[in-house]
Amino acid sequence: QLQLVESGGGLVQPGGSLRLSCAASGSVFSINVMGWYRQAPGKQRELVATITSGSSTYADSVKGRFTISRDNRKNTVYLQMNSLKPEDTAVYYCAADPFGNNQYYWGQGTQVTVSS
């Protein structure tokens, strides 16, 4: 089993920055894929970014503004979000696929609101 706890959400003005963190704990020694998804009101959950030991991927809508990183010693993944826009407003969920077999564990979500 794996538990994921997110932190770092909040209210920020357009153009501002936030940094999300997600700490994983449990019986898994290492995690193959970690990532962030988001769900805005009335919309489906969508991929924001994922990271493995060797590469990262981003949704087109966040490329150049968001950066995903991880600390494997702490089993923690981060999402640095810059130049935030109102359309980035959503609940952000941390996800982890320990074995790379598309069996994901999910965090409880953290609200990000971009508004003036």
N, C-alpha and C positions, 0 to 999 in steps of 0.2 A: 504494500500500500504506500501511497505517496500523498502528502499533504502540501498544499501550496497556499501561501499567505501573501497577498499583495498589499502594498502601501504606496503612498505618494500622490494619490489623486487629490483633486480639489478644484477650486474656482480660480481661473486665470483670465486676464484680459487678452484679447486678440494680439498676436505678436509676441506673447509671453512664452515662458518655458516651464515645463514640469519634468520631473524624473520619477518614473515608476520603478518599484522594486518588487521582486517576487522571490521569496525564500522557500525552497523545497526541503521537506524533511520526511523521514520514513525509512523503510527498509531497503531502499534502492541505493546502491553505492555510487553509481554514476548515471547520468541522464543523457540520452542521445540527442534528442531535439527539445528545445525549449522555445517558447514563443509568446506572442501577444495577439489577442483578437479583441475586437470591440463590437458592441451592439448599440446602435442608436435607437431612440424610440420609434417604433413602427417599422423597423428595418431588421433584416436578418444579420446574424453574427457574421463578421467578416475578418479575414486575416489582415493583420497589421504588419507583423514581421516575425520571422523565425530565425533560429541560429543553431548550428551544430558545432562540432569542434573545429570545422574547417571553413564554414561559409555561413552567410546570412542572406536572407531574402526579404524584400519589402513590397508592400502594395504600392502601386504607382502613385496613389494619392499622398503617400507620405515620404516618398524618396526625396532625399536631399534635406529633409526637415527632421526626421526621426532617426535615431541610431540605437540599435539593439546591441547589447554586450552581455557577457556572462563571466561569473567567477566560479570556476569549477570546484575550487576548494570549498566554497561555501554553498555550492548548489544553488546559486542565486542568479537570476537574470534581471537585467535592467532595460528600461526603455527611456532614453533621453528624447524629449519632445521639444523642439524649438519651432519658432514662427507659427505658433498654434493659431488655428482658424476656428470660427464658430462651428464649422462642419466637422471638426474633430470631436465635438461633444458626444460622449457615449459612455457606457460602462465598459471598462477595459478589463479583460480577463487574461490571466496568465494560464498557459497550457504547457504540459510536459509529456513527452512521449519517451519513456525511459529506454525502450528497446528498439525504437525506430520501426515499429510495426503498426503505426497509426492507431494505437490504443492510447488515447489521451486522458490525462488527469487534468482537472480544472480547478482554478481558484474561485473564490467567492465573488470576485469582481470589485473594482474600485471606480467610483464615479469621477469623470473628468468633464468639467464644464468650462467652455470658453465663451465668455460674454463680457461686454463692457457695461 
